[in-house]
């Protein structure tokens, strides 16, 4: 796209003592320091760029007046926009304009606001649930110090609900009569908080459409996999800019009952028991997982059972999911093998059905590095029980910057549409997005791009 096409406004400005040529189109705000021939004055909150650069209109957050002694200055205005500052992290930036002619200032403000109002994908009314106990227990601080100020700048009407009990988000979404008046639902908390919201939204839609949802026919992993970072401001800016993509969800069933919708991972055995036995140690914070994990690793005798799945084996030459992913963007199914029903009985160390890569700051590739956000498949990871040395080696491998399981014969990976599990002997526990599930013999199904989430995907390095 040529930034100079369909130009609306053209002006010459002086930025920090350097003359610059500015123009506005339906899609770009362009600054060219080398093309000026006239004098108009503009200042900037950051150092003037030495070369021509363009700001996509989709990255502009707001245009507003500059105030002096509580009164708007008729000769000044500012443009607030979003810009990546380092790997996958975005920050707001400000350009401050001034001119001796108030009519020209009004023209620029009104024109840019008109252009921004045409960005219909941007949310204007948001309901935010804050879990004060989820994640690192700083949900209220994030809301008041980051979310509320940014949404106010962007002109977003924000309603905040601080939760007091488990499943309050799900129940609230099910009972709301005016949910259609909202543009988005936002959660502040851990992975379980997001899963609760997904479950409530899906159950509500099933009820409205007369669909039987029961028919099976603290890590912030979800945030990391959507944005490539757990940075709060980056997630908020993506909401404000209205960039979205379709995300697969998995439904977890026990017999004829829907237990939960899952956006992250359903895991059994070692990982499931860590979540279950960590519930009573929440006072320890995130370190409780490492403490319980070390105990379970040393005393682990395996978990016998049979997993049956519809899918195919995958290899380490598979493509990964990045921004503008072709696999997720296609309307067609793209299996990398022939889908068929298979059953595997074993004594497992862990079993996981990953809906996303499950990457994080401590494991940059995650449990399933080749899992896509919206292709309609989950990755089924089977780790058979083995020696303590091999178990430690497997966990260490998953946390390294280079990821390969090819030399670990006790590990199998499949891409699947659905899987079922039946325990043999003493049952373990399931972990569904950080929440324990005590029903053992479950069925898990993938639903392609069942929900839209605010994210642009992870840029390919």
Legacy VTK file of the C-alpha trace (Angstrom):
# vtk DataFile Version 3.0
C-alpha trace
ASCII
DATASET POLYDATA
POINTS 461 float
0.000 0.000 0.000
1.393 3.419 -0.969
1.188 5.747 2.063
0.794 8.743 -0.281
-2.389 7.442 -1.888
-5.727 9.116 -1.067
-4.110 12.005 0.816
-6.570 14.095 2.844
-4.439 16.782 4.528
-0.984 18.131 3.635
1.009 20.556 5.794
4.587 21.665 6.451
5.769 21.724 10.072
8.883 22.380 12.076
9.681 19.495 14.454
12.254 20.247 17.141
13.893 22.833 14.911
13.735 20.664 11.781
11.282 21.374 8.993
9.090 18.392 8.130
6.374 17.558 5.610
3.275 15.931 7.152
0.313 14.455 5.354
-2.693 12.351 6.280
-4.458 9.688 4.243
-7.193 7.207 5.125
-4.526 4.717 6.194
-1.370 6.654 7.080
0.065 9.648 8.921
3.382 10.364 7.174
6.308 12.485 8.381
9.000 13.422 5.845
11.725 15.685 7.339
13.408 16.160 3.952
10.530 17.402 1.783
9.553 20.727 3.357
9.425 24.081 1.638
7.252 26.169 4.000
7.057 26.990 7.712
4.546 25.673 10.217
5.417 24.723 13.794
5.121 21.297 15.448
6.842 19.750 18.444
7.274 16.116 19.430
7.447 14.183 22.690
10.358 12.201 21.265
13.411 13.007 19.185
12.589 14.023 15.627
13.209 11.129 13.214
16.072 11.759 10.775
14.296 9.844 7.997
10.802 9.582 6.576
8.463 7.382 8.575
4.781 6.445 8.504
2.281 5.744 11.267
-0.565 3.415 10.229
-3.907 4.947 11.144
-4.828 1.598 12.696
-2.048 2.221 15.262
-3.360 5.681 16.233
-5.122 5.521 19.600
-6.601 9.008 19.825
-6.402 12.664 18.781
-7.041 15.234 21.474
-6.447 18.817 22.569
-3.495 19.971 24.641
-4.548 21.681 27.866
-2.928 24.683 29.529
-4.143 25.671 33.005
-7.228 23.431 32.648
-8.166 25.113 29.371
-7.692 23.679 25.859
-5.017 25.465 23.844
-6.602 26.351 20.457
-3.188 26.271 18.764
-2.137 22.782 19.863
-3.235 19.156 19.618
-1.613 15.767 20.050
-1.749 12.384 18.363
-1.393 9.340 20.622
-0.359 6.187 18.784
1.047 2.754 19.543
4.473 1.508 18.515
6.545 -1.634 19.213
9.503 -0.715 21.436
11.241 -4.092 21.710
10.488 -7.728 20.964
6.678 -8.072 20.863
6.224 -5.234 23.407
4.158 -2.172 22.424
4.070 1.264 24.042
1.999 4.430 23.487
3.779 7.414 21.886
2.743 11.057 21.479
3.190 13.625 18.688
2.385 17.208 19.764
1.369 19.679 17.058
1.117 23.470 17.300
0.197 26.170 14.801
-0.659 29.863 14.903
-3.907 29.297 12.980
-6.579 27.720 15.254
-8.719 26.880 12.212
-5.955 24.639 10.856
-5.690 22.883 14.227
-9.449 22.273 14.253
-9.293 20.937 10.694
-6.604 18.406 11.577
-8.343 17.259 14.781
-11.758 16.865 13.172
-10.385 15.100 10.100
-8.297 12.625 12.090
-11.196 11.904 14.441
-13.411 11.257 11.427
-10.856 8.790 10.049
-10.564 7.010 13.426
-14.352 6.756 13.758
-14.387 4.676 10.577
-12.345 1.942 12.313
-15.451 -0.047 13.209
-13.571 -2.998 14.733
-12.497 -0.943 17.736
-14.421 -1.582 20.952
-16.279 1.368 22.496
-17.929 -0.377 25.472
-15.988 -2.937 27.513
-16.877 -5.068 30.522
-13.735 -5.917 32.509
-13.592 -8.702 35.092
-10.755 -8.389 37.611
-9.744 -11.452 39.603
-7.852 -10.026 42.607
-6.488 -13.476 43.482
-5.562 -14.720 39.996
-2.097 -14.672 38.446
0.258 -12.647 40.653
-2.626 -11.072 42.627
-2.074 -7.626 41.095
-5.271 -7.491 39.031
-6.730 -4.402 40.728
-3.448 -2.534 40.329
-3.290 -3.405 36.622
-6.850 -2.190 36.145
-6.431 1.153 37.917
-2.849 2.000 36.885
-2.869 0.812 33.267
-6.229 -0.276 31.862
-8.464 2.549 33.065
-6.110 5.420 31.998
-5.453 3.915 28.547
-9.119 3.197 27.857
-9.999 6.738 28.956
-7.515 8.186 26.442
-8.999 5.984 23.705
-12.559 7.043 24.556
-13.615 3.552 25.670
-16.473 3.230 28.155
-15.251 0.809 30.834
-17.304 -1.136 33.394
-15.274 -3.043 36.012
-16.379 -6.038 38.096
-13.993 -7.282 40.811
-14.790 -10.958 41.373
-15.245 -12.473 44.820
-15.715 -16.184 44.121
-14.896 -18.964 41.690
-17.098 -19.156 38.560
-18.508 -15.671 39.187
-17.402 -14.577 35.699
-19.101 -17.567 34.077
-22.325 -17.063 36.043
-22.414 -13.300 35.399
-22.055 -13.745 31.630
-24.786 -16.390 31.629
-27.237 -14.168 33.521
-26.588 -10.787 31.856
-29.533 -9.410 29.876
-27.673 -6.577 28.149
-24.473 -8.311 27.041
-25.266 -7.443 23.404
-24.736 -3.772 24.254
-21.065 -4.468 24.918
-18.303 -4.684 22.321
-15.889 -6.817 24.327
-15.319 -8.729 27.550
-11.853 -8.358 29.088
-10.296 -10.339 31.955
-7.441 -9.489 34.299
-6.065 -12.548 36.079
-4.443 -15.856 35.229
-5.211 -18.496 32.594
-8.077 -19.869 34.690
-9.754 -16.450 34.709
-9.741 -16.334 30.905
-11.019 -19.908 30.713
-13.918 -19.003 33.001
-14.917 -16.156 30.665
-14.662 -18.363 27.570
-16.853 -20.978 29.243
-19.496 -18.386 30.187
-19.617 -16.871 26.691
-19.895 -20.260 24.979
-22.588 -21.555 27.365
-24.566 -18.341 26.877
-24.419 -18.658 23.090
-25.440 -22.326 23.278
-28.438 -21.409 25.405
-29.500 -18.635 23.005
-29.210 -20.965 20.001
-30.857 -23.949 21.676
-27.673 -26.041 21.499
-26.953 -28.753 24.050
-23.491 -27.774 25.316
-23.202 -31.067 27.237
-23.198 -33.099 24.035
-19.639 -34.401 23.504
-20.524 -35.746 19.982
-0.806 -18.422 36.879
1.295 -18.607 34.362
-0.308 -16.206 31.793
0.449 -18.724 29.037
-2.596 -17.619 27.021
-1.391 -14.018 26.953
2.149 -15.024 25.978
0.955 -17.196 23.097
-1.353 -14.463 21.758
1.063 -11.533 22.012
4.526 -13.050 22.366
4.817 -11.333 25.766
2.995 -11.099 29.091
3.314 -7.306 29.037
0.086 -5.692 30.269
0.261 -2.504 28.195
0.808 -4.490 24.987
-2.388 -6.474 25.587
-4.355 -3.291 26.376
-3.110 -1.532 23.230
-4.198 -4.471 21.066
-7.672 -4.195 22.587
-7.811 -0.458 21.910
-6.598 -0.871 18.314
-9.217 -3.567 17.722
-6.870 -6.047 16.026
-8.278 -9.553 16.434
-7.963 -13.147 15.308
-9.957 -16.355 15.659
-8.909 -18.663 18.488
-9.671 -22.367 18.761
-11.330 -23.535 21.963
-11.606 -27.068 23.284
-14.598 -28.412 25.183
-13.919 -30.811 28.057
-16.692 -33.354 28.757
-17.272 -36.040 31.348
-19.888 -38.526 30.179
-22.750 -36.273 28.980
-21.734 -33.182 30.915
-19.665 -30.180 29.790
-17.053 -29.446 32.438
-15.227 -26.465 30.993
-14.062 -24.669 27.859
-10.294 -24.602 27.506
-8.121 -22.114 25.610
-4.722 -23.247 26.816
-4.007 -26.862 27.770
-5.668 -29.890 29.321
-3.019 -32.007 31.043
-3.058 -35.208 33.081
-0.644 -36.954 35.390
2.389 -35.008 36.581
1.102 -31.565 35.537
-2.436 -32.286 36.719
-1.282 -33.366 40.161
0.861 -30.228 40.501
-2.214 -28.034 40.043
-4.361 -30.154 42.371
-1.869 -30.252 45.252
-0.953 -26.558 44.814
-4.492 -25.356 45.548
-3.934 -25.401 49.315
-0.603 -23.570 48.946
-1.827 -20.431 47.170
-0.268 -18.352 49.950
3.136 -19.298 48.495
2.390 -17.565 45.193
3.773 -18.978 41.897
6.640 -20.721 43.744
4.118 -23.309 44.967
4.233 -24.966 41.527
8.000 -25.483 41.724
7.761 -26.821 45.277
4.967 -29.300 44.502
6.523 -30.173 41.151
9.827 -31.196 42.752
8.019 -33.488 45.226
5.869 -35.098 42.516
8.837 -35.563 40.210
10.808 -37.525 42.798
7.872 -39.682 43.933
6.244 -40.239 40.566
5.261 -43.821 39.757
3.334 -43.067 36.581
-0.351 -42.957 35.614
-1.786 -45.950 33.770
-4.489 -45.449 31.196
-5.563 -45.464 27.542
-5.770 -42.423 25.289
-7.812 -42.647 22.082
-7.539 -39.836 19.559
-8.574 -38.797 16.047
-5.511 -37.379 14.313
-2.063 -38.102 12.952
1.602 -37.964 13.966
3.573 -34.765 13.385
7.279 -34.089 13.011
9.646 -31.240 13.809
9.527 -29.845 10.267
6.056 -28.436 10.877
5.453 -24.705 10.508
4.928 -22.553 13.580
2.112 -20.071 14.097
3.017 -16.415 13.483
1.255 -13.172 12.611
-0.855 -13.502 9.423
-0.531 -17.304 9.611
-1.554 -18.945 6.320
-2.647 -22.147 8.007
-4.987 -20.375 10.447
-6.169 -17.901 7.804
-7.310 -20.588 5.390
-10.933 -21.722 5.406
-9.831 -25.261 4.545
-8.652 -28.052 6.810
-4.894 -28.596 6.470
-3.905 -31.904 8.035
-0.227 -32.803 7.689
-1.211 -36.480 7.630
-4.203 -38.799 7.381
-6.607 -38.425 10.308
-7.551 -41.750 11.875
-8.605 -43.114 15.256
-5.709 -44.530 17.294
-5.430 -45.909 20.824
-2.343 -46.020 23.040
-2.260 -47.747 26.434
0.676 -47.052 28.689
1.980 -45.973 32.042
2.286 -42.232 31.397
4.394 -39.597 33.115
2.182 -36.903 31.644
-0.410 -36.484 28.931
-1.393 -33.099 27.488
-3.817 -31.758 24.900
-2.458 -28.339 23.942
-4.760 -25.846 22.235
-1.874 -23.357 21.880
1.899 -23.707 22.082
1.802 -23.091 25.879
4.954 -21.005 25.613
6.002 -18.648 28.385
8.925 -16.666 29.691
10.452 -19.773 31.289
9.754 -22.082 28.325
9.891 -19.962 25.133
8.788 -22.843 22.868
6.209 -24.409 25.173
4.843 -27.932 25.365
3.627 -27.777 21.756
5.726 -25.378 19.636
4.011 -26.452 16.388
0.471 -25.905 17.645
-1.508 -23.167 15.836
-3.976 -20.700 17.301
-6.796 -21.273 14.833
-6.305 -24.315 12.588
-8.847 -26.571 14.312
-6.299 -28.971 15.792
-4.733 -29.501 19.200
-1.401 -31.163 19.840
-1.571 -34.362 21.883
1.652 -34.875 23.821
2.313 -38.289 25.376
5.275 -38.737 27.726
5.627 -42.338 28.858
6.886 -43.034 32.355
10.635 -43.541 32.446
13.641 -43.068 34.725
14.088 -39.969 36.882
17.024 -38.928 34.708
14.930 -39.094 31.536
12.031 -37.248 33.200
14.372 -34.436 34.224
15.886 -34.415 30.748
12.436 -34.086 29.166
11.387 -31.163 31.363
14.716 -29.431 30.805
14.395 -29.872 27.034
11.001 -28.163 27.043
12.468 -25.097 28.750
15.438 -24.622 26.412
15.657 -21.979 23.671
16.168 -24.734 21.079
13.466 -27.374 21.068
13.797 -30.975 19.876
12.229 -34.199 21.117
13.515 -36.391 18.301
16.069 -38.124 20.558
13.552 -38.801 23.345
11.948 -42.158 22.447
9.541 -42.011 25.399
7.835 -38.881 23.953
5.170 -38.948 21.212
3.384 -35.968 19.618
0.210 -36.052 17.514
-2.061 -33.471 15.925
-5.669 -34.269 16.775
-9.287 -33.184 16.433
-10.488 -35.063 19.511
-9.166 -37.349 22.215
-10.584 -39.456 25.042
-8.913 -40.872 28.115
-9.739 -43.788 30.393
-7.715 -44.406 33.555
-6.528 -47.886 34.518
-6.011 -48.225 38.252
-5.484 -45.340 40.655
-6.618 -42.174 38.840
-4.658 -38.948 38.578
-6.025 -35.435 38.095
-6.548 -33.192 35.124
-5.384 -29.598 34.868
-7.594 -27.429 32.643
-6.103 -23.953 32.151
-4.727 -23.951 35.677
-7.861 -25.320 37.344
-8.055 -28.917 38.681
-10.635 -31.349 37.287
-11.344 -34.428 39.412
-13.324 -36.386 36.782
-10.744 -38.640 35.145
-12.299 -40.305 32.079
-12.883 -37.235 29.918
-13.456 -36.397 26.256
-11.839 -33.310 24.671
-12.949 -31.788 21.341
-11.563 -28.892 19.324
-13.834 -26.149 17.941
-12.107 -24.114 15.260
-11.909 -20.356 15.855
-14.892 -20.492 18.166
-14.116 -17.068 19.616
-12.392 -13.847 18.511
-9.645 -12.453 20.740
-7.737 -9.175 20.567
-4.315 -10.048 19.198
-2.276 -9.603 16.018
-0.372 -12.853 16.533
3.351 -13.172 17.215
5.629 -11.520 14.612
8.038 -13.904 12.959
11.591 -13.109 14.026
LINES 2 463
217 0 1 2 3 4 5 6 7 8 9 10 11 12 13 14 15 16 17 18 19 20 21 22 23 24 25 26 27 28 29 30 31 32 33 34 35 36 37 38 39 40 41 42 43 44 45 46 47 48 49 50 51 52 53 54 55 56 57 58 59 60 61 62 63 64 65 66 67 68 69 70 71 72 73 74 75 76 77 78 79 80 81 82 83 84 85 86 87 88 89 90 91 92 93 94 95 96 97 98 99 100 101 102 103 104 105 106 107 108 109 110 111 112 113 114 115 116 117 118 119 120 121 122 123 124 125 126 127 128 129 130 131 132 133 134 135 136 137 138 139 140 141 142 143 144 145 146 147 148 149 150 151 152 153 154 155 156 157 158 159 160 161 162 163 164 165 166 167 168 169 170 171 172 173 174 175 176 177 178 179 180 181 182 183 184 185 186 187 188 189 190 191 192 193 194 195 196 197 198 199 200 201 202 203 204 205 206 207 208 209 210 211 212 213 214 215 216
244 217 218 219 220 221 222 223 224 225 226 227 228 229 230 231 232 233 234 235 236 237 238 239 240 241 242 243 244 245 246 247 248 249 250 251 252 253 254 255 256 257 258 259 260 261 262 263 264 265 266 267 268 269 270 271 272 273 274 275 276 277 278 279 280 281 282 283 284 285 286 287 288 289 290 291 292 293 294 295 296 297 298 299 300 301 302 303 304 305 306 307 308 309 310 311 312 313 314 315 316 317 318 319 320 321 322 323 324 325 326 327 328 329 330 331 332 333 334 335 336 337 338 339 340 341 342 343 344 345 346 347 348 349 350 351 352 353 354 355 356 357 358 359 360 361 362 363 364 365 366 367 368 369 370 371 372 373 374 375 376 377 378 379 380 381 382 383 384 385 386 387 388 389 390 391 392 393 394 395 396 397 398 399 400 401 402 403 404 405 406 407 408 409 410 411 412 413 414 415 416 417 418 419 420 421 422 423 424 425 426 427 428 429 430 431 432 433 434 435 436 437 438 439 440 441 442 443 444 445 446 447 448 449 450 451 452 453 454 455 456 457 458 459 460
